[in-house]
C-alpha cells in the first residue's frame, strides 16, 4: 500500500475498533482502544510531510482521545437515526450512512489536527470526501449531535464553527468569500449556532456571518450576512430584492 492507502486503512480500522458491529462483533470495552496505538505510531513514523513530532507521544495522545471521540459519535449516530425517518436501525446508520462516515472521519482527523499533525488529518477527510461526497476540513469546530442527511456535496470550511443539534442536508456549503492568500489565517467561514436546520443547496459564506440559534435556512438560499436567532430564511423564487425573507 502507498501512504495514502495506509491512512485510509487506518480510518476504517479505527471505525471498526470503535464500532465492531461493522464487523458483526459485540460493543468494545475501553481497553481495545490501545489496538490503535501501533498503527498510529506507524503512520507518524512514515509521515511524508517530514513531521518533527514525537510519534510515540502523538500515538498515545490519540488513543487517550478515543473515548471522547466515541462519546461524540454515539450522539451523532442518535441524531442521524432520529433525524431520518428512513433509518430502520442504529446498525444501518453505522454501516451504511455517508453522514456517519463523514462526521466520524472528521472527528478522527480533528483530534490529529489539534495535535498539529501535518498532512494526515487532511488525507483522512479527503478520503471520506471521495468516499461520501462530504467535504469537511479537519480544522472545523463542530459540536455534538450533528446530523448530515444524505450528505453529497456538503462543504464545511476550516474556520467554520457549528454548535450542537445542527441538521445539514445535501449540497450545503459553509464556505468563505474570496480573500487574498495572506488572509488565510483569519476566520473565513460562518458560525452556525445550536439547533439550526439548513436545507439542501443553501450557501452560507463569510467569517462574520452568524446563523442564530433555532433558525431554519431554506433550500437554495445565498447568505453572506448574519441571521438573528429563531429566524426562517427562504428563497421566494421571484426577484433578487426579495431573495431572502426572514420571519
C-alpha positions, 0 to 999 in steps of 0.5 A, a space after each residue: 500500500 502507498 501512504 495514502 492507502 495506509 491512512 485510509 486503512 487506518 480510518 476504517 480500522 479505527 471505525 471498526 475498533 470503535 464500532 465492531 458491529 461493522 464487523 458483526 462483533 459485540 460493543 468494545 470495552 475501553 481497553 481495545 482502544 490501545 489496538 490503535 496505538 501501533 498503527 498510529 505510531 506507524 503512520 507518524 513514523 512514515 509521515 511524508 510531510 517530514 513531521 518533527 513530532 514525537 510519534 510515540 507521544 502523538 500515538 498515545 495522545 490519540 488513543 487517550 482521545 478515543 473515548 471522547 471521540 466515541 462519546 461524540 459519535 454515539 450522539 451523532 449516530 442518535 441524531 442521524 437515526 432520529 433525524 431520518 425517518 428512513 433509518 430502520 436501525 442504529 446498525 444501518 446508520 453505522 454501516 451504511 450512512 455517508 453522514 456517519 462516515 463523514 462526521 466520524 472521519 472528521 472527528 478522527 482527523 480533528 483530534 490529529 489536527 489539534 495535535 498539529 499533525 501535518 498532512 494526515 488529518 487532511 488525507 483522512 477527510 479527503 478520503 471520506 470526501 471521495 468516499 461520501 461526497 462530504 467535504 469537511 476540513 479537519 480544522 472545523 469546530 463542530 459540536 455534538 449531535 450533528 446530523 448530515 442527511 444524505 450528505 453529497 456535496 456538503 462543504 464545511 470550511 476550516 474556520 467554520 464553527 457549528 454548535 450542537 443539534 445542527 441538521 445539514 442536508 445535501 449540497 450545503 456549503 459553509 464556505 468563505 468569500 474570496 480573500 487574498 492568500 495572506 488572509 488565510 489565517 483569519 476566520 473565513 467561514 460562518 458560525 452556525 449556532 445550536 439547533 439550526 436546520 439548513 436545507 439542501 443547496 443553501 450557501 452560507 459564506 463569510 467569517 462574520 456571518 452568524 446563523 442564530 440559534 433555532 433558525 431554519 435556512 431554506 433550500 437554495 438560499 445565498 447568505 453572506 450576512 448574519 441571521 438573528 436567532 429563531 429566524 426562517 430564511 427562504 428563497 421566494 423564487 421571484 426577484 433578487 430584492 426579495 431573495 431572502 425573507 426572514 420571519 
